Amino acid sequence: MELFIAITASAIIGMAIGLLGAGGSILIMPILVYVLGMTPSTAIPYSLGIVGITSLVSSIRYAKHLSINVYLLALFGIPAFCMTFFMRAFIIPSIPHLIHIAEYSYSIDSISMILLALLMAYASKRMITKDSEQHVHIVSPIVLSLFGIVIGIITGLTGIGGGFLIVPIMILFGGMNMREATFTSMVLIACTTLPSFVFELFVQKYFHIDIFFFLLLGSLIGSFWGVYISHRIHQSTVRKIFGIVIAVLSFFIIIKEIA
């Protein structure tokens, strides 16, 4: 039953990625942790692989109608990829399982889930209130690269793709419309998550390929449907619905982790 629920949720997550290029990836970690009972550290490789492959396949379908801005992709994507790999290969393994602050001890898994919940709360606010038609602010290449580093840190720490940040950055600072930003977000997420996923396959002692396959299949089916209906549905409505779902989940995570 738990696996069926997780597969169904993965299909919804894939649909969000196909529709919005964001929002779906941030939901996969709560599913892996609270439905399938994985620890956050164990769940991250699954999240990286599912989100990365789903984003790659969805971006290929988008590529039939849109072209990628290679300059922005390199400017933003290379720092994001390098930081994600650096976090997974060097920083995460060096962090102790328990972190002591004053007389309290906190599990790194619990801290990572609370961080994820806070990011989810921020993402839900943007999804519910954000207007896709925003004024564009031209920034320097250095600032865009710094944005990429931030995305890499978030992806490395939490296992999410960061599309909820990439899409508004591409609109506000890259001069893209919503569909171009969605396409770029998918490509960037694939570029940052897949290399780290491959690395994790070599270092993880326990990786259930059967569970991963079923979750990935559900996500891919959802993404195909999401890309298909993206031309036929108003994205702002879908964005707000997913924003509300993410807000509820973030509240649930915080209550569960601090209780």
Secondary structure, DSSP 8 states (H G I E B T S, - for coil): -HHHHHHHHHHHHHHHHHHHSSSSHHHHHHIIIIIS---HHHHHHHHHHHHHHHHHHHHHHHTTT----HHHHHHHHHHHHHHHHHIIIIIHHHS-SEEEETTEEEEHHHHHHHHHHHHHHHHHHHHHH--S--------HHHHHHHHHHHHHHHHHH----HHHHHHHHHHTT---HHHHHHHHHHHHHHHHHHHHHHHHHH-S---HHHHHHHHHHHHHHHHHHHHHTTTS-HHHHHHHHHHHHHHHHHHHHHHHH-
